[in-house]
Amino acid sequence: MHIVFFADQHLESLGGAQVSMRLQKRYLERAGHTVSVVAPRMHGPRAAALAGRMSDPAYIDTPSVAITPDREYSFTLPGRRTDRFVDRALRDRGPVDIVHVQADFWGALTGHRFAARHAVPLVHTMHNRVGVGLAATVPFPALALRVLGGWQRRLLGSAASGHDAWAYLAGLAAHADAVTAPSAHFARRLESHGVVPRRGGGVDVIWNGIDDGILDEALTLRAPRRPGPARFIWLGRMSPEKRLLPFLQALCDSGLRADVQVLGGGGQRAVAERYIERRAPEASVVFGGRMTYAATLRRIAEADAVVQTSIGFETQGMTVFEGASLGTPSIISDPDIGAELESGFWQVPDASTRALADTLARAASDIVAGTAPEPNPSVAERFRQSSRTAAMLAVYDRVRR
């Protein structure tokens, strides 16, 4: 098969969806399929540094403009000019069998237009809670939604039944032959708001996965716990919706002696570092910055617990699944993520920093006592990318029939 991914951002840019799509691409190619990726051209220093990886002929880089100060992320105007560019670029890649849209904005609109123009079956993976994401990242989210709705009506002919983010996603889903989501809780939420494929049926649940080889390598690093204070790891984008600062406040308030690693980057890193410097907690807190995926998994494998603090934002919550795959339990703030994981975690009872501080203290006590909960070993097998690719290929085959 020739599968064409459509994305809002280049696959070599930073982001969980991009990591997942790179992995999907590699495993589909390993299974003998051809994958093309249509996404905005990257700009800036990272684009120059990644020039070798970005020369992959599978990448169809659409004309774009940078939209963030670091020039990491780009925007391509959807419409006829972009349509013509994509058609020309894909002409020499062979007939397209499946369009797989993994985007919410310009990439989604371009992908849906391509599928309609060429009468190709379309699968749409919903990676994000658009309403929550816009509220967290843009200054005027209601205005942004109105613009998106206008684009959708003009470019796809969608007649949205409302003006909120769910209506916008429902308008996209109405043009898809199948809709997938990376967790059961997000799939059920989509369905409850009418975000379902055009021929009826529900949303297919297909977790984002982990590279089999990297997982196997990381599993060999598991060793008996060393004595000493509990070792916590928090990792992700340092922005308000991830709730790093409430975690650090809870850690300081708890008075815990613990070893804490904070990995990742983002706009709140400097604020977080100043907060720790000012509060001078009993815990040792080290900001490790961004790391390669393999190095990050090694740190998760070495930790006693992964700390997950966002609430109502994640559509899957990859870090706790990575932890469970490696035998590392989690401290979970979002009850939806806890329900998805099923076992092997401490649940924070509410969104308060007091509740988080108490749960951190309980987890640290259990860890030192040797009574920490054990993750379900079946998660590691269900989370392997090989199984996720097999599940997605079954969806592709179904919509082609």
Number of C-alpha atoms within 10 A of each C-alpha: 17 18 21 27 27 29 26 24 27 26 25 18 18 14 13 15 20 18 17 18 20 14 20 23 22 16 19 20 15 11 12 10 13 19 22 21 25 25 28 27 23 28 18 13 12 15 18 11 10 13 13 9 11 19 10 11 12 18 21 23 20 23 16 17 16 17 12 10 8 11 15 20 21 21 21 21 17 19 15 12 10 16 17 11 14 19 13 11 17 17 10 8 15 10 13 20 19 22 26 26 28 24 23 22 22 22 25 23 24 27 27 25 19 20 22 15 11 11 13 18 22 28 26 27 23 25 21 19 19 20 18 15 15 16 14 15 12 11 10 10 18 16 11 15 19 15 11 19 23 17 18 22 14 12 16 17 12 18 15 19 11 12 14 15 22 22 19 27 24 24 26 27 26 20 24 25 22 26 28 26 23 23 23 21 17 25 22 17 15 23 16 11 13 17 24 27 24 16 11 10 12 17 26 20 19 22 25 25 25 27 18 17 11 15 21 14 13 21 17 11 13 16 9 7 14 11 7 11 18 24 23 24 23 22 23 19 20 21 16 15 18 20 17 24 21 20 21 24 19 22 26 19 17 20 13 20 18 20 18 23 21 22 20 17 18 13 11 15 20 11 12 19 15 11 16 19 11 9 12 12 20 15 19 15 20 14 16 13 14 16 13 8 13 14 13 19 23 20 20 30 25 23 24 26 30 28 26 26 22 20 17 15 17 21 21 22 23 20 20 26 27 23 26 28 28 25 25 24 30 31 24 25 25 21 16 20 26 20 12 15 21 12 18 21 23 20 21 23 14 13 14 13 19 17 16 28 23 17 21 25 20 13 25 22 16 14 20 17 9 10 10 21 18 14 23 15 14 10 19 22 16 17 23 21 23 20 17 20 22 15 15 19 13 12 18 22 12 12 15 13 6
